[in-house]
């Protein structure tokens, strides 16, 4: 017989589930069913439709766009179990979380850990409501994999810093309102000379130049800082703590680039569905190509196992107070699986997977080709696979350098 506490917990769970269902029924526009994502809404060039804005504002008012963030900063204040229920009910209704982007995936969690109370109150609520876009100022032309070699300087001018330098691969920089940026405040120490600064993208002296990719998209930019004045209040942590703060943010980024986050959303339609459409089935309803059946089954098993591992790792990290070096493992494996799926998708589609423009190709086929090309970058950005291998060797497996 179940205890009273167990029954009460079950009742509370069902009550919350019903609350979510009613909220979705009352606020989620039917025209948005099974469309869109937080990534495209926040980081793309398109303006919101009235329906998208209404849904974002409804979720933002509840704080459910960032369900586990503290209520005092605009989050939902939910438990992990309640957040899981929220995601389940959104999925059942064909709804999506309209609040996302780099503010949610990377900067927000980092600021909650390292920011001052004043900074949290200023920056977290707009992120939680999906009202602001952030971009990342990390990589430079001569500081990619060796990020600590960055040379963008922030000179102390009393009540402000004067920033000069260049960043590259600034994702969403042409649309962003603000940038969380690693700068050099001390040239005498490679790592301890780095600080973490928040810069307004419309400040005088900030210039953004989009970079076009082979996929035809321009999701990132070169960003130039010329005598940009940044108030001292925009320094996160102390001077010289930027490398520590920046590494923590990268752990959040890598977790979200793996199956724990955006990579899972980027996977698109299932391989069996794609194969049934382009290859067809036999008399027993199985895929007509037995070798392809085996390859798809092998991939689906490995992808499902990875998702379960990613979920377990995320829960363990949260229980320990945040993300950890395991994020490098997730990023390495998850992005590789994403590329593998894209390659197999193109192969299954045959000639229909070779289109770039013109008649004879559907929108989904053209999008698949572009996604395949875009996916080539996933094993580079957020820290290349080679960098992740080094982190895994040193910090996960405990291997030391021998010179």
C-alpha positions as CSV (number, residue, x, y, z in Angstrom):
1,X,0.0,0.0,0.0
2,X,1.4,3.4,-1.0
3,X,2.3,5.8,1.8
4,X,0.5,9.1,2.3
5,X,3.6,11.0,1.2
6,X,3.8,9.0,-2.0
7,X,0.1,9.5,-2.8
8,X,0.5,13.3,-2.2
9,X,3.5,13.4,-4.4
10,X,1.6,11.6,-7.2
11,X,-1.3,14.0,-6.8
12,X,1.0,17.0,-7.0
13,X,2.6,15.6,-10.1
14,X,-0.7,15.1,-11.9
15,X,-1.9,18.5,-10.8
16,X,1.2,20.1,-12.3
17,X,0.8,18.1,-15.5
18,X,-2.8,19.3,-15.8
19,X,-1.7,22.9,-15.2
20,X,0.7,22.6,-18.1
21,X,-2.0,21.1,-20.3
22,X,-4.4,23.9,-19.6
23,X,-1.7,26.5,-20.1
24,X,-0.8,25.0,-23.5
25,X,-4.4,24.8,-24.6
26,X,-5.0,28.4,-23.6
27,X,-1.8,29.9,-25.0
28,X,-0.2,27.9,-27.8
29,X,-1.4,29.1,-31.2
30,X,-2.6,26.2,-33.4
31,X,-0.8,27.7,-36.4
32,X,2.5,27.0,-34.7
33,X,1.9,23.3,-34.1
34,X,4.9,21.2,-35.1
35,X,6.8,24.2,-36.4
36,X,9.7,26.3,-35.3
37,X,12.3,26.1,-32.5
38,X,13.9,28.4,-30.0
39,X,17.1,28.4,-32.0
40,X,15.6,29.8,-35.2
41,X,13.3,32.2,-33.3
42,X,16.1,33.8,-31.3
43,X,19.2,33.6,-33.5
44,X,17.8,34.0,-37.0
45,X,17.2,37.1,-39.1
46,X,13.4,36.7,-39.3
47,X,11.0,38.9,-37.3
48,X,8.5,37.2,-35.0
49,X,5.0,36.7,-36.3
50,X,2.2,37.8,-33.9
51,X,1.6,34.2,-33.0
52,X,5.2,33.6,-32.2
53,X,5.4,36.7,-30.1
54,X,2.2,35.8,-28.2
55,X,3.6,32.3,-27.4
56,X,7.0,33.6,-26.4
57,X,5.4,36.2,-24.1
58,X,3.2,33.6,-22.5
59,X,6.1,31.2,-21.8
60,X,8.3,34.1,-20.6
61,X,5.7,35.3,-18.1
62,X,5.6,31.9,-16.5
63,X,9.4,31.6,-16.6
64,X,8.9,28.2,-18.4
65,X,11.3,29.0,-21.2
66,X,14.0,28.5,-18.5
67,X,12.0,26.2,-16.2
68,X,14.7,25.4,-13.6
69,X,16.2,28.9,-13.3
70,X,15.4,30.7,-10.0
71,X,12.1,32.6,-9.8
72,X,13.7,35.7,-8.5
73,X,15.5,36.2,-11.8
74,X,12.5,35.4,-14.0
75,X,12.9,31.6,-14.2
76,X,10.3,29.0,-13.6
77,X,11.7,27.7,-10.3
78,X,10.6,24.2,-11.3
79,X,12.2,21.0,-10.1
80,X,13.9,18.8,-12.7
81,X,10.9,16.4,-12.6
82,X,8.5,19.3,-13.2
83,X,10.7,20.5,-16.1
84,X,10.6,17.0,-17.6
85,X,6.8,17.0,-17.4
86,X,6.7,20.4,-19.0
87,X,8.8,19.2,-21.9
88,X,6.7,16.0,-22.3
89,X,3.4,18.0,-22.5
90,X,4.8,20.5,-24.9
91,X,5.9,17.6,-27.2
92,X,2.5,15.9,-26.9
93,X,0.8,19.1,-28.0
94,X,3.3,19.7,-30.9
95,X,4.5,22.8,-29.1
96,X,8.0,24.1,-28.6
97,X,10.0,26.2,-26.2
98,X,10.2,29.6,-27.9
99,X,12.9,30.9,-25.6
100,X,16.5,29.9,-26.3
101,X,19.7,30.9,-28.0
102,X,23.1,31.6,-26.5
103,X,21.6,33.5,-23.6
104,X,19.8,30.4,-22.4
105,X,22.3,27.7,-23.5
106,X,25.6,29.3,-22.4
107,X,25.6,32.8,-20.9
108,X,22.7,32.6,-18.5
109,X,23.8,29.5,-16.6
110,X,27.3,31.0,-16.4
111,X,26.1,34.4,-15.1
112,X,24.0,32.7,-12.5
113,X,27.1,31.1,-11.1
114,X,29.7,33.9,-11.5
115,X,27.7,37.1,-11.9
116,X,27.1,39.8,-9.2
117,X,23.6,40.2,-7.9
118,X,23.3,43.4,-9.8
119,X,24.3,41.7,-13.1
120,X,21.9,38.8,-12.5
121,X,19.0,41.2,-11.9
122,X,19.9,43.2,-15.0
123,X,20.6,40.5,-17.5
124,X,18.9,37.2,-16.5
125,X,15.2,38.4,-16.7
126,X,15.4,39.6,-20.3
127,X,17.0,36.3,-21.3
128,X,14.3,34.4,-19.4
129,X,11.6,36.3,-21.3
130,X,13.3,35.9,-24.7
131,X,13.7,39.6,-25.2
132,X,17.4,39.8,-25.9
133,X,19.9,38.2,-28.2
134,X,23.5,37.4,-27.1
135,X,26.5,36.4,-29.1
136,X,29.9,35.0,-28.1
137,X,33.2,36.8,-28.5
138,X,35.8,34.1,-28.1
139,X,37.7,32.9,-31.2
140,X,40.1,35.2,-33.0
141,X,42.0,34.8,-36.3
142,X,45.1,33.5,-34.4
143,X,43.2,32.1,-31.4
144,X,40.9,29.3,-32.4
145,X,41.8,26.0,-30.8
146,X,44.4,27.8,-28.7
147,X,41.8,30.2,-27.4
148,X,44.1,31.4,-24.5
149,X,46.2,33.1,-27.2
150,X,43.6,35.7,-27.7
151,X,44.9,39.3,-28.2
152,X,41.8,41.5,-28.0
153,X,42.7,44.0,-25.3
154,X,40.7,45.8,-22.7
155,X,42.7,48.7,-21.3
156,X,41.7,50.1,-17.9
157,X,40.6,53.7,-18.3
158,X,39.4,54.3,-14.7
159,X,35.6,54.1,-14.9
160,X,35.6,52.0,-18.2
161,X,37.6,49.7,-20.3
162,X,38.8,50.6,-23.9
163,X,38.5,47.5,-26.1
164,X,40.4,46.9,-29.3
165,X,40.8,43.8,-31.3
166,X,39.0,41.3,-33.6
167,X,36.8,38.2,-33.0
168,X,35.8,35.7,-35.6
169,X,33.1,33.0,-35.9
170,X,30.8,35.3,-33.9
171,X,27.6,33.3,-34.3
172,X,24.5,35.5,-34.7
173,X,26.6,38.7,-34.3
174,X,24.7,40.6,-36.9
175,X,21.5,40.1,-35.0
176,X,22.8,40.2,-31.4
177,X,22.1,42.9,-28.9
178,X,25.0,42.1,-26.6
179,X,28.2,40.0,-26.6
180,X,29.9,38.0,-23.8
181,X,33.5,38.4,-24.6
182,X,36.9,37.2,-23.5
183,X,39.5,40.0,-23.5
184,X,43.1,40.5,-22.4
185,X,43.6,42.8,-19.4
186,X,47.1,41.7,-18.7
187,X,49.8,40.7,-21.2
188,X,52.2,39.2,-18.7
189,X,50.2,36.0,-18.1
190,X,48.6,33.9,-20.9
191,X,45.7,32.5,-18.9
192,X,45.5,34.8,-15.8
193,X,45.6,37.9,-18.1
194,X,42.1,37.1,-19.5
195,X,38.9,38.7,-18.3
196,X,35.2,38.2,-19.1
197,X,33.5,41.3,-20.4
198,X,29.9,42.2,-21.5
199,X,29.8,44.5,-24.6
200,X,26.8,46.2,-26.2
201,X,26.8,45.4,-29.9
202,X,25.4,48.8,-30.8
203,X,28.3,50.6,-29.0
204,X,30.4,53.0,-31.1
205,X,33.4,51.2,-32.5
206,X,31.7,47.8,-32.9
207,X,31.6,46.6,-36.6
208,X,30.2,43.3,-37.7
209,X,30.8,41.6,-41.1
210,X,28.8,38.4,-41.8
211,X,30.8,35.3,-43.2
212,X,29.1,33.2,-45.8
213,X,29.4,29.4,-45.4
214,X,29.5,26.7,-48.1
215,X,25.9,26.0,-47.2
216,X,24.8,29.4,-48.4
217,X,24.0,30.7,-44.9
218,X,25.8,33.4,-42.9
219,X,25.2,32.4,-39.3
220,X,28.3,34.0,-38.0
221,X,30.6,37.0,-38.5
222,X,33.9,38.8,-38.0
223,X,33.5,41.3,-35.3
224,X,35.9,44.3,-34.9
225,X,36.3,46.5,-31.8
226,X,37.9,49.9,-32.3
227,X,38.2,52.0,-29.1
228,X,35.0,50.6,-27.7
229,X,34.2,52.0,-24.3
230,X,32.8,49.3,-21.9
231,X,31.6,50.3,-18.3
232,X,33.5,48.6,-15.5
233,X,30.2,47.2,-14.2
234,X,30.2,44.9,-17.3
235,X,33.2,42.9,-15.9
236,X,32.0,39.5,-14.8
237,X,34.0,38.3,-11.8
238,X,37.3,39.8,-11.2
239,X,40.1,40.8,-13.6
240,X,42.0,37.7,-14.5
241,X,39.1,35.3,-13.9
242,X,38.0,35.2,-17.5
243,X,39.7,31.9,-18.4
244,X,38.0,30.1,-15.5
245,X,34.6,31.7,-16.3
246,X,35.1,31.1,-20.0
247,X,35.9,27.4,-19.6
248,X,32.7,26.9,-17.5
249,X,30.7,28.6,-20.3
250,X,32.2,26.3,-22.8
251,X,31.1,23.3,-20.8
252,X,27.5,24.5,-21.0
253,X,28.0,25.1,-24.8
254,X,29.4,21.6,-25.4
255,X,26.6,20.0,-23.5
256,X,24.0,21.8,-25.6
257,X,25.9,21.0,-28.9
258,X,25.7,17.3,-28.0
259,X,22.6,15.1,-27.6
260,X,21.9,17.1,-24.4
261,X,20.8,20.1,-26.4
262,X,20.7,21.6,-29.9
263,X,22.2,18.6,-31.7
264,X,19.2,16.5,-30.7
265,X,16.9,19.2,-32.2
266,X,19.0,19.3,-35.4
267,X,18.6,15.6,-36.1
268,X,15.3,16.1,-37.9
269,X,13.2,13.3,-39.3
270,X,14.1,9.7,-38.4
271,X,16.2,7.6,-40.8
272,X,13.5,4.9,-41.0
273,X,10.9,7.4,-42.2
274,X,13.3,8.9,-44.8
275,X,14.3,5.4,-46.0
276,X,10.6,4.3,-46.4
277,X,10.0,7.4,-48.5
278,X,13.0,7.0,-50.9
279,X,13.8,3.3,-50.8
280,X,10.4,1.8,-50.2
281,X,9.3,-1.4,-48.4
282,X,9.0,-5.1,-49.3
283,X,5.9,-7.2,-49.1
284,X,6.3,-7.6,-45.3
285,X,6.6,-3.8,-44.7
286,X,10.3,-3.9,-44.1
287,X,12.8,-1.6,-45.9
288,X,13.5,-3.1,-49.3
289,X,17.2,-2.9,-48.9
290,X,18.4,-5.3,-46.2
291,X,21.9,-3.8,-46.0
292,X,20.4,-0.4,-45.4
293,X,18.1,-1.9,-42.7
294,X,21.1,-3.1,-40.9
295,X,22.9,0.2,-41.1
296,X,19.9,2.2,-39.9
297,X,19.3,-0.2,-37.0
298,X,23.0,0.1,-36.0
299,X,22.8,3.9,-36.0
300,X,19.5,4.1,-34.2
301,X,20.8,1.8,-31.4
302,X,23.9,3.9,-31.0
303,X,22.0,7.2,-31.1
304,X,19.5,6.0,-28.5
305,X,22.2,4.8,-26.2
306,X,24.0,8.1,-26.6
307,X,20.8,10.1,-25.7
308,X,20.3,8.0,-22.6
309,X,24.0,8.5,-21.6
310,X,23.7,12.3,-22.2
311,X,20.6,12.5,-20.1
312,X,22.2,10.5,-17.2
313,X,25.4,12.7,-17.4
314,X,23.3,15.9,-17.4
315,X,21.4,14.7,-14.3
316,X,24.6,13.7,-12.5
317,X,26.2,17.1,-13.4
318,X,23.3,19.0,-12.0
319,X,23.3,17.0,-8.8
320,X,27.0,17.9,-8.4
321,X,26.3,21.6,-8.9
322,X,26.8,22.1,-12.7
323,X,28.3,20.8,-15.9
324,X,31.7,19.0,-15.9
325,X,34.4,17.8,-18.3
326,X,32.0,15.0,-19.4
327,X,30.6,17.6,-21.6
328,X,33.6,17.1,-23.9
329,X,32.7,13.5,-24.3
330,X,29.1,14.3,-25.1
331,X,30.2,17.0,-27.6
332,X,32.7,14.7,-29.3
333,X,30.3,11.7,-29.7
334,X,27.1,13.7,-30.3
335,X,28.4,15.8,-33.1
336,X,30.0,12.8,-34.8
337,X,26.7,11.0,-34.7
338,X,25.0,14.0,-36.1
339,X,27.4,14.1,-39.1
340,X,26.9,10.4,-39.6
341,X,23.2,10.7,-39.8
342,X,23.4,13.6,-42.3
343,X,25.7,11.5,-44.5
344,X,23.4,8.5,-44.4
345,X,20.4,10.7,-45.1
346,X,22.0,12.1,-48.3
347,X,23.0,8.6,-49.4
348,X,19.4,7.4,-48.9
349,X,17.9,10.2,-50.9
350,X,20.2,9.4,-53.9
351,X,20.0,12.0,-56.7
352,X,17.3,13.9,-54.7
353,X,20.0,14.5,-52.0
354,X,22.2,16.3,-54.5
355,X,20.1,19.4,-55.2
356,X,21.0,22.9,-54.4
357,X,18.3,24.9,-56.2
358,X,15.9,24.8,-59.1
359,X,13.0,22.6,-60.0
360,X,12.7,19.0,-59.1
361,X,13.6,19.2,-55.5
362,X,11.4,19.7,-52.4
363,X,12.1,22.2,-49.7
364,X,12.9,19.4,-47.3
365,X,15.4,17.9,-49.8
366,X,17.2,21.2,-50.3
367,X,17.2,21.8,-46.5
368,X,18.7,18.4,-46.0
369,X,21.7,19.2,-48.3
370,X,22.3,22.4,-46.5
371,X,22.0,20.7,-43.1
372,X,24.5,18.1,-44.2
373,X,27.0,20.9,-45.2
374,X,26.3,22.9,-42.1
375,X,26.9,19.9,-39.9
376,X,30.5,19.7,-41.0
377,X,31.2,22.6,-38.7
378,X,29.8,21.0,-35.6
379,X,33.0,19.1,-34.9
380,X,34.9,22.4,-35.0
381,X,32.9,25.0,-33.2
382,X,32.5,24.9,-29.5
383,X,36.0,23.4,-29.4
384,X,37.3,21.1,-32.1
385,X,37.3,17.3,-31.7
386,X,41.0,17.4,-31.3
387,X,40.7,19.9,-28.4
388,X,38.0,17.6,-26.8
389,X,40.3,14.6,-27.2
390,X,43.0,16.5,-25.2
391,X,40.4,17.5,-22.5
392,X,39.1,13.9,-22.2
393,X,42.6,12.5,-22.0
394,X,43.8,15.0,-19.3
395,X,40.7,15.7,-17.2
396,X,38.4,12.7,-17.7
397,X,40.9,9.8,-18.0
398,X,43.6,11.5,-15.8
399,X,46.4,11.1,-18.3
400,X,49.3,13.5,-17.9
401,X,51.7,15.0,-20.3
402,X,55.2,13.4,-20.4
403,X,57.9,15.5,-21.8
